[in-house]
């Protein structure tokens, strides 16, 4: 299915004795899946959602996008946080090293 257009289809399927259902060919074609492809599912509020991996990633990105301010790069924020954490760890290491030197100087 294209990311711009939303398709609504509805139909009826029969559950086989071993618990399988068949996804109609036109839906498989619209989803871009073929035999052997992996599909992912969610079951919530008595509804079963079946999607491809790229469709799942796109949906999650759309859901998360509402929490991100325009122009904000989460990658840049993560890198800045990691650098700040590394700076604090280095400062703590240097303080501990200095304290160790002072203790050793008192002993000597």
N, C-alpha and C positions, 0 to 999 in steps of 0.2 A: 504494500500500500504506500502511496506517495506520502511524504511528510506534510504536504500542504493540504491535501484533500482528505476529509474523513468520510469513510464509507459506512453506511448502516445497512446491515443485512440481518435477516432473521429467518429462521427455518426450524425444522424439526429433525431430530436425529434419534436413532434407536440405539440403545445400549445393548451390545452383544452379551451373550451368556458369560463370557469371560471378562466383561467389564470394559470393553473397547468401544470407541466411537470412531466414525469416519468423518474427517473434515472434508466437506465437498470440494471438488477440483477447482471451482471458480474462486473459492476462498483461499485455498492453498496457493493458487496463482497470484492472487492479489497480495497475499502475505509474502510471496517470493520464496516459498519453501518447497522442498522436494523430499522424496522418500529418503530416510536416514538422517535428515537434519534434526538438530536438537531444538526443542521448543521449551519454553519456560512457562510455568503456570502459577497463578495465585488464586486462592479460594477465600473469598471474603463476603460477608453478608449474603450468603446463599448464592453467590455468583462465581462462576469459574472464568478466569481470564487466561487466555493462551496467547503467547506472543513470542516473536523471534528475539534473539539476543540484541540485535541493533534496535529493534522497536522498544525493548525494555530499557536500554540505555537512554534512548531519546526521551522516553516518558519520564524517567527519573530526572534527567537533566531539566526538563520542563517544570517538573514539580519543585525542584530545588531552586530554579532560577528566580522564583518569586521572593526568595529570602535574600537575594544578592542585590546590592545597590548597583545601579548602572555605572559602568566604568571601573568597577572593582575587580581586580584579578585575584582570585583565591590562591593561585600559584604564588604570586608575588607576596601575598600575606603570609603564606606558609613558609616561604623562604626567609622572610624577615623574622618571623617567630623563631625559626630554627637557628638563625644567626644570633639572635638575642639570647637564646638559651645557651648556645655555645660560648658566647661572651661571658655570661654569668658563671658558667662552669669553669671557664679559664680563670676568672677572678677568684673564685672559691679555691681552686687548685693552688693559685699563687699565694693566697692567704694561708692556706694549710702548710704550704712549703716554707713560708716565712716563719710561721709558728714553730715548725719542726726545727728550723735553723736556730731560732732563739732558745729552744729547749736544749739543743745540743751544745750551744755556746755556754749556757749556765752550768751544764754538767762538766764541761772541760775546764 
